[in-house]
Amino acid sequence: HTSESKAKISAANKGKLPWNAGKQHSEETKRRIAEKTRESIMKKKLEKAAQMGMTLEELENSSKKTKVEKHNATLKGGLTEEGRKKISDSMKRRWQAPDYKE
């Protein structure tokens, strides 16, 4: 839409309440929404596990391990052991270069 048409739409809708204003979902609808949301999340997890060649249990254990490692890394200043090793190796290579020391 152009800005002119947007302004016309906005002016036409000023003061009008949406059709669902003040309405609440029934308990049945809330239950169905929750159920479908859980199904969708599980489907995405299964797809990710299949893509990585893992079972769902292996994927969850892996993600828990990663989460713990990241948490521990924040306590150490924001780096995982792997990240610290990469930086260390990089600095060792730099110090081996004769022009870096100058």
MODELLER restraints for C-alpha pairs under 7 A, 6 or more apart:
rsr = mdl.restraints
at = mdl.atoms
rsr.add(forms.Gaussian(group=physical.xy_distance, feature=features.Distance(at['CA:46:A'], at['CA:56:A']), mean=6.14, stdev=0.5))
rsr.add(forms.Gaussian(group=physical.xy_distance, feature=features.Distance(at['CA:49:A'], at['CA:55:A']), mean=5.82, stdev=0.5))
rsr.add(forms.Gaussian(group=physical.xy_distance, feature=features.Distance(at['CA:49:A'], at['CA:56:A']), mean=5.76, stdev=0.5))
rsr.add(forms.Gaussian(group=physical.xy_distance, feature=features.Distance(at['CA:49:A'], at['CA:59:A']), mean=5.87, stdev=0.5))
rsr.add(forms.Gaussian(group=physical.xy_distance, feature=features.Distance(at['CA:69:A'], at['CA:80:A']), mean=6.48, stdev=0.5))
rsr.add(forms.Gaussian(group=physical.xy_distance, feature=features.Distance(at['CA:70:A'], at['CA:80:A']), mean=6.40, stdev=0.5))
rsr.add(forms.Gaussian(group=physical.xy_distance, feature=features.Distance(at['CA:73:A'], at['CA:79:A']), mean=4.81, stdev=0.5))
rsr.add(forms.Gaussian(group=physical.xy_distance, feature=features.Distance(at['CA:73:A'], at['CA:80:A']), mean=4.82, stdev=0.5))
rsr.add(forms.Gaussian(group=physical.xy_distance, feature=features.Distance(at['CA:94:A'], at['CA:100:A']), mean=6.36, stdev=0.5))
rsr.add(forms.Gaussian(group=physical.xy_distance, feature=features.Distance(at['CA:95:A'], at['CA:101:A']), mean=6.55, stdev=0.5))
